[in-house]
Amino acid sequence: MSLFERYQDLPLEDVVGDRFGRYSKYIIQDRALPDARDGLKPVQRRILFAMHMDGNTFERNFRKSAKTVGNVIGNYHPHGDTSVYDAMVRMSQDWKVRNLLIQMHGNNGSIDGDPPAAMRYTEARLSAISSELLRDIEKETVEFIPNFDDTAEEPTVLPARFPNLLVNGSTGISAGYATEIPPHSLEEIIDGTILRIDRPDCSVDDLMTIIKGPDFPTGGIIQGVDGIKKAYESGKGKMMIRGKAVIEDLRGGRQQIVITEIPFEINKANLVKKMDELRLDRKVEGISEIRDETDRTGLRVVVELKKEADAQGVLNFLYKNTDLQITYNFNMVAIHHRRPKLMGLRELLDAYIEHQKEVISKRSQFDLRKAKERQHIVAGLMKALSILDEVISTIRASKDKRDAKDNLISKYQFTEVQAEAIVSLQLYRLTNTDITALQQEADELDQKIKELTEILNSESKLTGVIKKQLREVKKQYADGRRTLIEEKIEELKINLEVLVASEDVMLTVTQDGYLKRTSLRSYSASGGQDLAMKETDRCIFAKEVNTTESMLAFTNKGNYIFLPIHEIPDIRWKDMGQHIGTIVPIDKDEQVIHVEHVSNFDTGQYILFVTKNGMIKKSELSLYKAQRYSKPLVALNVKSGDELISVMLATDADDVFLSTATGYGLWFSVEEVSLVGARAAGVKGINLKEDDKVIGAGLIRANTSPNIIVTTQRGAMKKMKLNEFEKSSRAKRGSVMLRELKNNPHRLVSLVVTEEDVLVHLVTTKGYVEEVSTGDLRFGERYSNGSFYVDDTDQGTVITMYPIVSTAIKPETK
């Protein structure tokens, strides 16, 4: 061959495409996907066939696994020994295979994922039910092809006396295709097959009266009949599998959860480890210990609970957050007529029934041929016995065996086959009893030939044989159902108490957005003095709360941050808090203006929002309970140029008081504000003059008469009684609270509505802070400008007034 002919110049994509195409075809057809007829992948089929050929069957002694693996590799499957041994081991694992195809002595792995012993240590043999897969293989029932080196032949499929694909299921991944077929109960599948034979037009609903659903070797509970039905119709569907767990009572009022079955294909050791990690990480409260008490009597995992723990809540948490409950996705792909096909239950049963018809037909043809051959010989022997003396003298007069046969053929018209049988007769066969035995055999052969002919000529007789064989297999091997099926998928509800240890803590939030929760021990040790924060910062919220409660932080941009208190960082009193932006990202110019702690969202209360441009909004508190809280959520829709300035928790029995910069105050009922959704913008609260703005809002609780305290930019403060004002309605201008001056007029910067005397701070542009007790203020009229507490020429104009949030422990609570 010339150099030119040896090398081809081809585009890379053609070469890669061709090679990958061939490889894909190979792993789809001959590696990873099971055959729809016998439910086996090629490596499994070759292992079973090699053991059958070697006589390594269930009625004989066990044999070294290494010998079988060597046989399989040497004769049928030229691949790595590990892949063959792994496939062999899987067929022997009673937590992976519903009806074991191989019995193994020695360590064949465990449900904890422990590896099996090496093949030189283990012994194996075919199980009894495997013989049903291989039965009649020698009767030309299936097609044989040459093996890889043409030294032997191997079957392309096994006769399979039961629908192995559905009984044992299959899982595999090939190129572009994957399969996930669950195992089922043998008796249900056989009964379903018989129904399908009797009624080829039956529906999935009809079949599901018999085949309830998958049946896993590990038992467990299946939920979701609708998903099973969908899978049986189309080949794809989804259901839930959960382990079997019971809650047991112990002495002393304690309880424990005992798990005796886990979902299919789940590693028990990993499951127990994950459960214990949840306990150690305090993701779930109430578990004191987890023990794996599995022994030779069966699987048993004990979850011991603390006293008064919510056992059902803990169990639901384990179902939701571990592999104690998993989603199982059907993907019933099998090789049918040499092609991968997504098949429903009816198609899988039909493929099996079609295969059985072919197997029984071929076996009947084989048996008929053999029966006719024997009948021919028996007829010759009977004829020979009837003229025995002549036959003997003819044979004695012959020179040799060949001559004797020729003489018998020419003299008495025997055929070659009959003559061979006659000359091979042993002398004891010439007794009187033998003629009776031959006559009996002839009658039996007549009957057998008649039956076989009927089977081959009658569809109903053929299907009758299939049904009879299936019933025999069912009678011998059926072992009931292990998996319980429940119609609906249960919605798992988990109470917060299960997840979070109930603990009273001190929650603090500063104006700059630093927050922390502090244990009461750390808080008490410092007397609540000297909260760690920046010099320019101040505390806007400090309260004893519980870890099972929630916090809502509202920002000037109309957003809110929902935080379960147990998720707020636990930091010592004398250490700085963590910025809220590191927990939930907020804009750089976004500022927390109000914090509300909520123990119950279903109190029927409302959240009132007031904006700088005079909008007011009322929404139900329950709308602000969030499920996901990794980012700021919309509290109200703030329009461009506006900002949120006040947030209050109110009822319809309360009133609200709004104050503007130019000195208008409006008092109206909360009931006047219409109820809107969480993302709405609200309605007009006060009718503002041009260039005016709302500087504050206060809540007037039902049947109270608080004082109205205002501060101007010039450092003047004024305290007024509520009865100085007339209660009005929403969207009005309001009452005047200042005496207008021509030169350097007063403008309000802050408002406080309070019944009690409180300490307030006045802060100026130059950083000066003046502390004033509202109890020291004298009551003034609406038309006065109050008394000066800050000299604005010296100390700068006042920018805000706020009540001091005290963190100190009060003497009576020590």
C-alpha angles and dihedrals in degrees: 000000000000123000089246092059095047095060127055125198104220133160111260093233090057093051095044092043092050095046095044091046091055092045092049092049089051097050092044096049102028112025127023107026126068125235113253090226105054099010093232134126115224095258092052092047091050093050093051093044093048091051090047092050090048092053090242092146135146096263091057134066124283117266132207111277091221090063091054092045090051090050093050093048094043097047111024118001115047096192137102119310091230093061091050094046092046090053090047093050093049091055088057099048111103092201091056104036123052095207111023115235095189131037115213133194116208133025108338096170129268143251086258090068095256110158120247121251116269115279092252089067102044130074128206146180137176116277121237093255091054088065086064090058091051100036114127093009089132091057095077090257095139136034118264125204132190115272122242095282098032092243096115142006130250132193120254089211137002123244090243111196091202132037096265096175092064095034097053100019124209141236128196147141123218133159109307092344136076130178133209113175116166123221120254141199111280095221093048092050093047092049089047091050091051090050089050090051092050094042111027090177096054117133130234088255089057091049091047090061084071105022100052095181142287120333114207125206088230093054113215130144126291119207126193118052090184090062091049091050091049090051092048090052100043108013093248127083145123136239138163124247118196132180121251111255134169130193112231127194118233131193118282095037094289127131138204135202113228117199113199101165130034131196120280117276093010118136106233096204091054091047092053091045092052091049091051092048089055088053094047093046089051090236087137127030127212101048113116099174143354119210131182104216096170113145139155090293093063149288116314128165116178122204105192114204133211119248114286092008117151099250096188090046092052091047091050089050090052090048091051101041105033138045090266081102122030138173114245117204118201115217104167103192119157138161108263119175089350092304131101109247136180103231136188125214094272093050092049092050091045091051089052094046091048089051092049092050088054093046094048092045092051092044091049091050089050093047091045092052091049092046092051091048091051091044089056092052093045090051089052093048092048091050090048092051090051090058095029099145093052091047092050094048090047091052092045090051092052124097099224143342094283092049090047091053092048091049092050091049095048098040103040103019095244116160123241091258093049093047090051090052092048096050090046092054116123116229095244088063089070093076123115092251093061094065089055091049091049091050090050091048090049091054091048091049091050090053093045093050090049092051094046091048090052091050091052093046099041126061092198092052089049094051089044089061091049091051092047091052092047091051090051091053091047092050092051103040110022111120105173131252123307102182122072116221122213121189102223132046105240116234107232113226116189122191117222090236089068092055102037132048108234106241133158111232139168113253119199130180126183130208091251089057102259112145138174143158117230129196113248088240092060091042094050093045090064094040087238089284127136103017106207109251142120118289092243093048130086136198114254098174133029121160143141107251139164126251090234090063132080139237128217116198115191123203133207090250092065095257128124133205118217113205128172104225092232088062094054110101115267103230131168118256094246093050126083117260124242120262113252089229091067090058099037116012114240132175119274092243093045116108133192108239102172139017125201124188113210126194095171127021094193100069093111092244125140133223113230118205125193123189133203091251093057101262118144127194134188121197134165114266090225090067089067096061102110130201095193118038110166092119138030113282127214112263095174137346106259114198123224113284092019131097139189112257106167139030124185137175109228148158130219089259091065131085130219130219121205125193129195132205094249090055108265119143124194124192120191142145122275086225089071091066110087119232115252139173128272098265098042125114100229132223137286110287100181134012103240127203116232112283091015126119140184111259100181149351133208136192122236109203119219114278094008131114108203127181123255113226121186135179128203129212089249091064098259121140129196134186118203134182116241091237088066084078133062118230107244136171136270122285095024125129094246134214125309115252100178138058105238114235125199095217121048095345121205117257123191118241103173144019131200122186110194142150095201131060108261137181113245133187123220112205122197134201089256092057094256114149122202119192116211132176111221087216088068093057119100119225113258136192123259092248096052126091096224130229127310118247098164128044102225094194091057106028101028132253119306113253100180147358122206137172112250114248104218119214096179119115109251114236094243093054095051 
